[in-house]
Amino acid sequence: MDASDAAHPPRKRAIACVNLFTLLTLRHAFLLTMATDYLKRILTSKVYDVAIESPLEFAPQISTRIQNKVYLKREDTQVVFSFKLRGAYNKMANLSAEELKRGVIAASAGNHAQGVALSAKRLGCRAVIVMPTTTPMVKVKAVRALGGETVLVGDSFSDAYAHALELEKKEKLTFVHPFDDPDVIAGQGTVGMEILRQHPNPIDAVFVPIGGGGLISGVAAYIKQLRPETKIIGVQTVDSDAMARSVKAGRRVELSDVGLFSDGTAVKLVGSETYKLTKQYVDDFVMVNTDEICASIKDVFQDTRSVLEPAGALALAGAKRYAAANKLKGKTLVAITSGANMNFDRLRFVADRADVGEAREALFALTIPEKRGSFLRLCETIGKRSVTEFNYRISDSANAQVFVGLQITSAGEPERIAGMFVKKGFSTLDLTSNEMAKTHLRYMVGGRSALTENEVLYRFEFPERPGALTKFLSSMSPAWNISLFHYRNQGDDYGRVLVGMQVPPGDKKAFKAFLESLGYPYWNETENPAYRLFL
């Protein structure tokens, strides 16, 4: 510091303020230029050679239930059942003739792969797609059907991406990134352009699923320039939240592992460009779990009769959670349903978990006295409430452990039901949020028992209505003990029930009369070899 500086300290502060102002002005100018550039890129994107302007549909049932006006941006209706062809085609349509001649390569969990394969078919070039081994087969077959060459490597997108970079150099192919490319981002941004055109009235929030960040970057960059008051909310799964963590940390954070249920968003490291745009334009993030995604798949089916893939239902799951957490009422919310490439085999799992995710099913472990009449008393306690599951196997001479599923209407109901059971004298454990119980235990209740003297095993078809089980139990002789019971609501008109009863040899005539009086179809399974082996 020289003498003049010491003599004029305010002058130094003034210079520092000018420098800070200059930096802020330059940053603002850069951001403005970036925004203008993306606005131009989106408006001039070449997506409509292959993509349609997907509908923006009002969802009446969902809207009524969550008390907000919910619209679904139906990207699942694209020809490849996903938004990804927008960015892929826009990128490839901007390649030089030489680059197209060499062919393209991409890494993808499935939807981008189909977009690249379709674009390559339209543009007449070779397409090599590297996909994780966890990719649903429906997506792999779809890529092959479009003429793409598939290479299956690794457990996640990041593994496939690393291998694709090796093949790019080895075979001199042109890489088409699934999200971290300005042309790809601009192509995806046309989704936001369409939303504003289709809904000229105010929109309170747009919910966007996030994997690598291409979709939300493009949508946010466009909407925030024209309607800055509209919130852009990113939605991720609790086990694949790289973007939310990155924005919070102020740098890109790479996850060591990612959840694979929502395979379309299973990304360990988000893009550099998408991170910058998301940090600049996205207002908030919301995390959802597997059960909430399954519930949203069911919600969309009920409103549209369409089946989304997990990533496709992510935005709606986020909208529902966000609306509940912030007590939103009467707001206009848009959720982008980003894809419908669902493996049929997953539907069984989705159906099982949807009711828990939507707070429509509660699970309990009940301890009741192992004596005649206990089952009937339990059923009378349950009353008219719909039973979704009932599992029991005799294992102790004093107490019976019963696994019960009940239909509910709100998230706070399991606690009240548990209190009701306790008040009636049944020791109760609420299993509604127990992952092991939901995934495994409900299918494993049973096994052999040394207390099954004179046991007979019957299958019944009960009418699927409250009171059917109570009628069954009330018609039984008090001398017969239930030693095994299994029921699971499968959504059919009739419930399929397996019942073990201990019937003394001298009661065979009375037992036969009981079966006939019920009026329910039944089958004797006492000699079934599977029963002999396992039960």
C-alpha positions as CSV (number, residue, x, y, z in Angstrom):
1,M,0.0,0.0,0.0
2,D,1.5,3.4,-1.0
3,A,1.1,6.7,0.8
4,S,-1.7,7.9,-1.5
5,D,-3.7,4.7,-0.7
6,A,-3.2,5.2,3.0
7,A,-4.3,8.8,2.7
8,H,-7.4,8.0,0.7
9,P,-9.0,4.7,2.1
10,P,-12.5,5.7,0.8
11,R,-11.0,5.8,-2.7
12,K,-10.0,2.1,-2.4
13,R,-13.5,1.2,-1.2
14,A,-15.0,3.1,-4.1
15,I,-12.8,1.2,-6.5
16,A,-13.8,-2.1,-4.9
17,C,-17.5,-1.2,-5.2
18,V,-17.1,-0.3,-8.8
19,N,-15.3,-3.6,-9.5
20,L,-18.0,-5.6,-7.7
21,F,-20.7,-3.7,-9.7
22,T,-18.8,-4.4,-12.9
23,L,-18.7,-8.1,-12.1
24,L,-22.4,-8.3,-11.2
25,T,-23.2,-6.4,-14.4
26,L,-21.1,-8.8,-16.5
27,R,-22.7,-11.8,-14.8
28,H,-26.1,-10.4,-15.5
29,A,-25.2,-9.7,-19.1
30,F,-23.9,-13.3,-19.4
31,L,-27.0,-14.8,-17.9
32,L,-29.2,-12.6,-20.2
33,T,-27.2,-13.7,-23.2
34,M,-27.5,-17.4,-22.2
35,A,-31.2,-17.0,-21.7
36,T,-31.7,-15.3,-25.0
37,D,-29.6,-17.9,-26.7
38,Y,-31.7,-20.8,-25.3
39,L,-34.9,-18.9,-26.1
40,K,-33.8,-18.7,-29.8
41,R,-32.6,-22.3,-29.9
42,I,-35.9,-23.6,-28.5
43,L,-38.0,-21.4,-30.9
44,T,-36.0,-22.7,-33.9
45,S,-35.7,-26.3,-32.8
46,K,-36.3,-29.0,-35.5
47,V,-38.4,-31.3,-33.5
48,Y,-41.6,-31.5,-35.4
49,D,-40.3,-33.7,-38.2
50,V,-40.6,-36.6,-35.7
51,A,-42.5,-35.3,-32.6
52,I,-46.1,-34.3,-32.1
53,E,-47.3,-31.4,-30.0
54,S,-48.4,-33.6,-27.1
55,P,-51.8,-32.8,-25.4
56,L,-52.1,-30.9,-22.2
57,E,-55.0,-32.7,-20.4
58,F,-56.9,-31.8,-17.4
59,A,-56.9,-34.6,-14.8
60,P,-60.4,-34.4,-13.1
61,Q,-60.1,-37.2,-10.5
62,I,-56.6,-36.2,-9.3
63,S,-57.7,-32.5,-9.3
64,T,-60.7,-33.3,-7.1
65,R,-58.8,-35.4,-4.7
66,I,-55.9,-33.0,-4.0
67,Q,-58.1,-29.8,-4.4
68,N,-56.0,-28.2,-7.1
69,K,-56.4,-28.0,-10.9
70,V,-53.9,-30.6,-12.2
71,Y,-52.9,-30.8,-15.9
72,L,-50.9,-33.5,-17.4
73,K,-48.5,-32.7,-20.3
74,R,-48.7,-36.0,-22.1
75,E,-45.2,-36.7,-23.4
76,D,-46.0,-40.4,-23.0
77,T,-48.1,-40.1,-26.2
78,Q,-45.1,-39.4,-28.5
79,V,-44.4,-42.1,-31.1
80,V,-41.6,-43.6,-28.9
81,F,-43.7,-43.0,-25.8
82,S,-41.3,-40.4,-24.4
83,F,-40.2,-36.8,-24.7
84,K,-36.6,-37.9,-25.5
85,L,-37.0,-37.9,-29.3
86,R,-37.3,-34.1,-29.2
87,G,-33.7,-33.5,-28.0
88,A,-32.2,-36.4,-29.9
89,Y,-33.6,-35.3,-33.3
90,N,-32.8,-31.6,-32.8
91,K,-29.2,-32.6,-32.0
92,M,-28.9,-34.9,-35.0
93,A,-30.7,-32.6,-37.4
94,N,-28.0,-30.0,-36.7
95,L,-25.1,-32.4,-37.4
96,S,-23.1,-32.1,-40.6
97,A,-23.4,-34.5,-43.4
98,E,-20.0,-35.9,-42.6
99,E,-20.9,-36.5,-38.9
100,L,-24.1,-38.3,-40.0
101,K,-22.2,-40.4,-42.5
102,R,-19.9,-41.7,-39.7
103,G,-22.9,-42.6,-37.6
104,V,-23.9,-41.7,-34.1
105,I,-23.6,-43.3,-30.6
106,A,-25.6,-42.7,-27.5
107,A,-25.8,-43.9,-23.9
108,S,-29.2,-44.3,-22.5
109,A,-31.5,-46.0,-20.0
110,G,-33.9,-46.5,-22.8
111,N,-36.0,-43.5,-23.8
112,H,-33.2,-41.4,-25.3
113,A,-32.1,-44.6,-27.1
114,Q,-35.4,-44.8,-28.9
115,G,-35.3,-41.2,-29.8
116,V,-31.8,-41.6,-31.3
117,A,-32.8,-44.8,-33.1
118,L,-35.9,-43.2,-34.6
119,S,-33.9,-40.0,-35.6
120,A,-31.2,-42.1,-37.2
121,K,-33.8,-44.0,-39.2
122,R,-35.4,-40.8,-40.4
123,L,-32.0,-39.2,-41.2
124,G,-30.5,-42.4,-42.8
125,C,-27.5,-43.0,-40.5
126,R,-26.1,-45.7,-38.2
127,A,-27.0,-45.6,-34.5
128,V,-25.2,-47.5,-31.8
129,I,-26.9,-47.4,-28.4
130,V,-25.1,-48.4,-25.1
131,M,-27.7,-49.2,-22.4
132,P,-27.4,-50.4,-18.8
133,T,-28.2,-54.1,-18.3
134,T,-31.0,-53.0,-16.0
135,T,-32.9,-51.4,-18.8
136,P,-36.4,-52.8,-19.2
137,M,-36.5,-55.2,-22.1
138,V,-39.5,-53.4,-23.7
139,K,-37.1,-50.4,-24.3
140,V,-34.2,-52.6,-25.6
141,K,-36.6,-54.3,-28.1
142,A,-38.0,-51.0,-29.2
143,V,-34.5,-49.7,-30.0
144,R,-33.8,-52.8,-32.1
145,A,-37.1,-52.6,-33.9
146,L,-36.2,-49.0,-35.0
147,G,-32.9,-50.3,-36.4
148,G,-30.6,-49.3,-33.6
149,E,-27.6,-51.5,-32.6
150,T,-27.8,-52.1,-28.8
151,V,-24.9,-52.8,-26.4
152,L,-25.8,-53.7,-22.8
153,V,-23.2,-52.6,-20.2
154,G,-23.2,-51.8,-16.5
155,D,-25.9,-51.3,-13.9
156,S,-26.6,-47.6,-14.4
157,F,-26.6,-44.8,-17.0
158,S,-23.1,-43.7,-15.8
159,D,-21.7,-47.1,-16.5
160,A,-23.2,-47.1,-20.0
161,Y,-22.0,-43.6,-20.6
162,A,-18.4,-44.5,-19.8
163,H,-18.5,-47.4,-22.3
164,A,-20.1,-45.3,-24.9
165,L,-17.2,-42.8,-24.8
166,E,-14.8,-45.6,-25.4
167,L,-16.7,-46.8,-28.4
168,E,-17.0,-43.2,-29.7
169,K,-13.2,-42.9,-30.0
170,K,-12.7,-46.5,-31.2
171,E,-15.3,-46.3,-34.0
172,K,-15.1,-42.6,-34.7
173,L,-18.8,-42.1,-34.1
174,T,-20.6,-38.8,-33.2
175,F,-21.8,-38.7,-29.7
176,V,-25.4,-37.7,-29.0
177,H,-25.6,-36.9,-25.3
178,P,-28.9,-37.6,-23.6
179,F,-29.0,-34.4,-21.7
180,D,-25.8,-32.3,-21.5
181,D,-25.9,-30.7,-24.9
182,P,-27.4,-27.3,-25.9
183,D,-29.2,-28.7,-28.9
184,V,-30.7,-31.6,-26.8
185,I,-31.7,-29.1,-24.1
186,A,-33.3,-26.9,-26.6
187,G,-35.3,-29.8,-28.1
188,Q,-36.6,-30.7,-24.7
189,G,-37.4,-27.1,-24.1
190,T,-40.1,-27.2,-26.7
191,V,-42.2,-29.0,-24.1
192,G,-42.3,-25.8,-22.1
193,M,-43.0,-23.8,-25.2
194,E,-46.1,-25.9,-25.8
195,I,-47.3,-25.7,-22.2
196,L,-47.5,-21.9,-22.4
197,R,-49.1,-22.0,-25.8
198,Q,-51.7,-24.5,-24.7
199,H,-52.5,-22.9,-21.4
200,P,-52.4,-19.1,-21.8
201,N,-53.9,-18.5,-18.4
202,P,-51.7,-18.3,-15.3
203,I,-49.9,-21.5,-14.1
204,D,-48.7,-21.6,-10.5
205,A,-46.2,-24.4,-10.9
206,V,-44.8,-26.8,-13.5
207,F,-43.4,-30.1,-12.1
208,V,-40.6,-31.7,-14.1
209,P,-38.9,-35.1,-13.5
210,I,-35.1,-34.9,-13.3
211,G,-32.5,-37.5,-14.4
212,G,-29.6,-35.8,-16.0
213,G,-31.5,-32.5,-16.2
214,G,-32.1,-32.0,-19.9
215,L,-35.8,-31.7,-19.7
216,I,-36.0,-29.4,-16.7
217,S,-33.2,-27.2,-18.1
218,G,-35.0,-26.6,-21.4
219,V,-38.4,-26.2,-19.9
220,A,-37.2,-23.8,-17.2
221,A,-35.0,-21.7,-19.5
222,Y,-38.1,-21.1,-21.7
223,I,-40.8,-20.6,-19.2
224,K,-38.8,-18.3,-16.9
225,Q,-38.2,-15.9,-19.8
226,L,-41.9,-15.5,-20.5
227,R,-43.6,-16.2,-17.2
228,P,-41.1,-15.7,-14.4
229,E,-43.9,-15.9,-11.8
230,T,-44.5,-19.6,-12.7
231,K,-42.6,-21.9,-10.4
232,I,-40.5,-24.6,-11.9
233,I,-40.3,-27.6,-9.4
234,G,-37.8,-30.4,-10.1
235,V,-38.9,-33.9,-8.9
236,Q,-36.4,-36.7,-8.1
237,T,-36.6,-40.0,-6.2
238,V,-35.1,-40.1,-2.7
239,D,-32.4,-42.5,-4.0
240,S,-31.5,-40.7,-7.2
241,D,-31.3,-37.0,-6.2
242,A,-28.0,-35.9,-7.8
243,M,-29.4,-32.6,-9.1
244,A,-30.9,-31.5,-5.8
245,R,-27.7,-32.4,-3.9
246,S,-25.6,-30.6,-6.5
247,V,-27.6,-27.3,-6.3
248,K,-27.5,-27.4,-2.5
249,A,-23.7,-28.0,-2.5
250,G,-23.0,-25.4,-5.2
251,R,-21.2,-27.9,-7.3
252,R,-22.0,-31.1,-9.2
253,V,-22.2,-34.0,-6.8
254,E,-21.7,-37.6,-8.0
255,L,-23.7,-40.3,-6.3
256,S,-22.0,-43.6,-5.4
257,D,-25.2,-45.5,-6.2
258,V,-28.7,-44.8,-7.5
259,G,-32.1,-46.4,-7.2
260,L,-33.2,-48.3,-10.2
261,F,-37.0,-48.4,-9.9
262,S,-37.3,-45.2,-11.8
263,D,-34.7,-46.3,-14.4
264,G,-35.3,-43.4,-16.7
265,T,-33.9,-41.0,-14.0
266,A,-31.2,-43.2,-12.5
267,V,-28.3,-40.8,-13.1
268,K,-25.3,-40.6,-10.8
269,L,-23.9,-37.3,-12.1
270,V,-25.9,-34.6,-13.8
271,G,-24.6,-32.6,-16.7
272,S,-22.4,-29.5,-16.5
273,E,-24.7,-27.4,-18.7
274,T,-27.9,-28.7,-17.2
275,Y,-26.6,-28.0,-13.7
276,K,-25.9,-24.4,-14.5
277,L,-29.4,-23.9,-16.1
278,T,-31.1,-25.7,-13.2
279,K,-29.3,-23.7,-10.6
280,Q,-30.3,-20.5,-12.4
281,Y,-33.9,-21.1,-13.2
282,V,-35.4,-23.9,-11.0
283,D,-37.3,-22.7,-7.9
284,D,-37.4,-25.8,-5.8
285,F,-37.1,-29.6,-5.6
286,V,-39.2,-32.3,-4.1
287,M,-38.3,-35.9,-3.4
288,V,-40.6,-38.9,-3.7
289,N,-40.4,-42.6,-2.8
290,T,-41.3,-45.7,-4.8
291,D,-44.8,-46.1,-3.2
292,E,-45.7,-42.5,-4.2
293,I,-44.6,-43.2,-7.8
294,C,-46.7,-46.4,-7.9
295,A,-49.7,-44.4,-6.6
296,S,-49.3,-41.8,-9.3
297,I,-49.1,-44.5,-12.0
298,K,-52.5,-45.7,-10.7
299,D,-53.8,-42.1,-10.6
300,V,-52.9,-41.4,-14.2
301,F,-54.4,-44.7,-15.3
302,Q,-57.7,-43.9,-13.6
303,D,-57.8,-40.5,-15.3
304,T,-56.5,-41.4,-18.7
305,R,-56.5,-45.2,-19.0
306,S,-52.7,-45.0,-19.9
307,V,-49.9,-46.8,-18.0
308,L,-46.9,-44.7,-17.3
309,E,-43.4,-45.9,-16.5
310,P,-42.0,-44.9,-13.1
311,A,-40.1,-41.9,-14.4
312,G,-43.2,-40.9,-16.3
313,A,-45.2,-40.6,-13.1
314,L,-42.4,-38.9,-11.1
315,A,-43.7,-35.3,-11.8
316,L,-47.2,-36.1,-10.7
317,A,-46.0,-37.8,-7.5
318,G,-43.9,-34.6,-6.8
319,A,-46.9,-32.4,-7.5
320,K,-49.1,-34.3,-5.0
321,R,-46.4,-34.3,-2.3
322,Y,-45.6,-30.6,-2.9
323,A,-49.3,-29.6,-2.8
324,A,-49.8,-31.5,0.5
325,A,-46.7,-30.2,2.2
326,N,-47.4,-26.5,1.2
327,K,-51.2,-26.9,1.8
328,L,-52.0,-25.6,-1.7
329,K,-55.7,-25.2,-2.6
330,G,-57.2,-24.1,-5.9
331,K,-53.8,-23.7,-7.7
332,T,-53.1,-24.6,-11.3
333,L,-50.4,-27.3,-11.5
334,V,-48.8,-28.9,-14.5
335,A,-47.0,-32.3,-14.3
336,I,-45.0,-33.6,-17.3
337,T,-45.8,-37.3,-17.8
338,S,-42.5,-38.0,-19.5
339,G,-42.7,-41.6,-20.6
340,A,-44.7,-44.8,-20.8
341,N,-42.2,-47.5,-21.6
342,M,-43.3,-49.8,-18.8
343,N,-42.3,-53.4,-18.5
344,F,-45.5,-55.4,-18.2
345,D,-43.9,-57.6,-15.5
346,R,-43.6,-54.5,-13.2
347,L,-47.4,-53.9,-13.0
348,R,-47.8,-56.6,-10.3
349,F,-45.4,-54.7,-8.1
350,V,-47.0,-51.3,-8.9
351,A,-50.4,-52.6,-8.1
352,D,-49.3,-53.9,-4.7
353,R,-47.5,-50.7,-3.7
354,A,-49.9,-48.1,-5.1
355,D,-52.5,-48.3,-2.3
356,V,-49.8,-47.8,0.4
357,G,-48.3,-44.9,-1.6
358,E,-51.7,-43.2,-1.9
359,A,-52.5,-43.9,1.8
360,R,-55.2,-46.3,0.7
361,E,-53.9,-49.4,2.6
362,A,-52.7,-49.9,6.1
363,L,-50.8,-53.0,7.3
364,F,-50.9,-54.4,10.8
365,A,-49.5,-57.3,12.8
366,L,-52.1,-58.3,15.4
367,T,-51.7,-60.7,18.3
368,I,-55.0,-62.4,19.3
369,P,-55.7,-65.3,21.8
370,E,-55.4,-68.7,20.2
371,K,-58.9,-69.8,21.1
372,R,-62.1,-70.4,19.3
373,G,-64.1,-67.2,18.5
374,S,-61.1,-64.9,18.4
375,F,-61.2,-64.6,14.6
376,L,-64.9,-63.7,14.7
377,R,-64.3,-61.1,17.4
378,L,-61.5,-59.6,15.3
379,C,-63.7,-59.5,12.2
380,E,-66.4,-57.8,14.2
381,T,-63.9,-55.2,15.3
382,I,-62.9,-54.5,11.7
383,G,-66.6,-54.1,10.9
384,K,-67.5,-52.8,7.5
385,R,-64.0,-51.7,6.6
386,S,-62.7,-53.4,3.4
387,V,-60.0,-56.0,4.1
388,T,-57.2,-56.0,1.5
389,E,-55.1,-58.8,3.1
390,F,-55.5,-61.4,5.8
391,N,-52.7,-63.9,6.6
392,Y,-52.4,-66.3,9.5
393,R,-50.8,-69.7,10.3
394,I,-51.2,-71.5,13.7
395,S,-47.9,-71.6,15.4
396,D,-48.5,-71.2,19.1
397,S,-51.0,-72.7,21.5
398,A,-51.6,-69.5,23.4
399,N,-51.4,-66.6,20.9
400,A,-52.0,-66.1,17.2
401,Q,-50.1,-63.7,15.0
402,V,-52.3,-62.3,12.2
403,F,-51.1,-60.1,9.3
404,V,-53.9,-57.7,8.2
405,G,-54.3,-55.2,5.4
406,L,-57.1,-52.7,5.5
407,Q,-58.4,-50.1,3.1
408,I,-58.0,-46.5,4.3
409,T,-58.7,-43.0,3.0
410,S,-56.1,-40.8,4.6
411,A,-52.5,-40.9,5.9
412,G,-53.5,-40.4,9.5
413,E,-55.9,-43.3,9.6
414,P,-53.5,-46.2,10.5
415,E,-52.8,-44.6,13.8
416,R,-56.5,-44.4,14.7
417,I,-57.1,-48.0,13.6
418,A,-54.2,-49.2,15.6
419,G,-55.7,-47.4,18.7
420,M,-59.0,-49.1,18.0
421,F,-57.4,-52.6,17.9
422,V,-55.6,-51.9,21.2
423,K,-58.8,-50.7,22.8
424,K,-60.4,-54.0,21.9
425,G,-57.6,-55.9,23.6
426,F,-55.5,-56.9,20.5
427,S,-51.8,-56.2,20.7
428,T,-51.0,-54.2,17.6
429,L,-48.0,-53.3,15.5
430,D,-48.5,-50.8,12.6
431,L,-46.5,-52.1,9.6
432,T,-47.7,-49.6,7.0
433,S,-44.3,-47.9,6.6
434,N,-42.3,-51.1,7.2
435,E,-40.4,-51.8,4.0
436,M,-39.6,-55.4,4.8
437,A,-43.2,-56.1,5.6
438,K,-44.5,-54.5,2.4
439,T,-41.9,-56.2,0.2
440,H,-41.4,-59.6,1.8
441,L,-43.3,-60.5,5.0
442,R,-46.8,-60.3,3.5
443,Y,-45.8,-63.1,1.1
444,M,-44.1,-65.3,3.7
445,V,-46.6,-65.6,6.5
446,G,-47.3,-69.3,6.9
447,G,-45.2,-72.5,7.1
448,R,-45.4,-75.8,8.8
449,S,-46.9,-76.2,12.2
450,A,-47.0,-79.0,14.8
451,L,-50.4,-77.9,16.1
452,T,-52.5,-78.9,13.0
453,E,-54.2,-82.1,14.1
454,N,-57.2,-83.0,12.0
455,E,-56.5,-80.1,9.6
456,V,-58.4,-79.9,6.3
457,L,-57.5,-77.3,3.7
458,Y,-60.0,-75.6,1.4
459,R,-60.0,-72.9,-1.3
460,F,-63.0,-70.6,-1.4
461,E,-64.2,-67.8,-3.7
462,F,-65.8,-65.2,-1.5
463,P,-67.9,-62.3,-3.0
464,E,-65.6,-59.3,-2.9
465,R,-67.7,-57.3,-0.4
466,P,-67.6,-56.4,3.3
467,G,-69.2,-59.0,5.6
468,A,-68.3,-62.0,3.5
469,L,-65.7,-63.2,5.9
470,T,-67.9,-62.5,8.9
471,K,-70.6,-64.6,7.3
472,F,-68.1,-67.5,6.9
473,L,-66.9,-67.3,10.5
474,S,-70.4,-67.0,11.9
475,S,-71.6,-70.1,10.0
476,M,-68.7,-72.3,11.4
477,S,-69.2,-74.6,14.3
478,P,-67.5,-73.3,17.4
479,A,-65.8,-76.7,17.7
480,W,-63.7,-76.1,14.6
481,N,-60.6,-74.0,14.9
482,I,-59.1,-72.0,12.0
483,S,-55.5,-73.0,11.7
484,L,-54.5,-71.2,8.5
485,F,-56.0,-68.3,6.6
486,H,-54.8,-66.4,3.5
487,Y,-56.5,-63.7,1.5
488,R,-55.2,-60.9,-0.7
489,N,-57.5,-58.5,-2.6
490,Q,-56.6,-58.8,-6.3
491,G,-59.1,-56.4,-7.7
492,D,-61.4,-59.1,-8.9
493,D,-65.2,-59.5,-8.3
494,Y,-64.4,-62.6,-6.1
495,G,-61.8,-62.9,-3.4
496,R,-59.7,-66.1,-3.4
497,V,-59.3,-67.4,0.1
498,L,-57.3,-70.4,1.4
499,V,-58.5,-71.7,4.8
500,G,-57.2,-74.4,7.1
501,M,-59.7,-75.8,9.7
502,Q,-59.3,-78.4,12.4
503,V,-62.3,-80.6,12.0
504,P,-62.6,-83.7,14.2
505,P,-63.3,-87.0,12.2
506,G,-66.8,-87.3,13.8
507,D,-67.8,-83.9,12.3
508,K,-67.4,-84.7,8.7
509,K,-71.2,-84.8,8.0
510,A,-71.7,-81.4,9.8
511,F,-68.7,-80.0,8.0
512,K,-70.1,-81.0,4.6
513,A,-73.5,-79.3,5.5
514,F,-71.6,-76.2,6.5
515,L,-69.8,-76.0,3.1
516,E,-73.1,-76.4,1.2
517,S,-74.9,-73.8,3.3
518,L,-72.3,-71.1,2.6
519,G,-73.2,-70.8,-1.1
520,Y,-69.5,-70.0,-1.9
521,P,-67.6,-72.1,-4.6
522,Y,-65.0,-74.3,-2.8
523,W,-62.3,-76.8,-3.6
524,N,-60.7,-79.4,-1.2
525,E,-56.9,-78.9,-1.3
526,T,-56.1,-81.3,1.7
527,E,-54.3,-83.7,-0.7
528,N,-52.5,-81.0,-2.7
529,P,-48.8,-81.9,-2.8
530,A,-47.8,-78.2,-2.5
531,Y,-49.8,-78.1,0.8
532,R,-48.0,-81.3,2.0
533,L,-44.6,-79.9,1.2
534,F,-44.9,-76.3,2.6
535,L,-47.8,-75.9,4.9
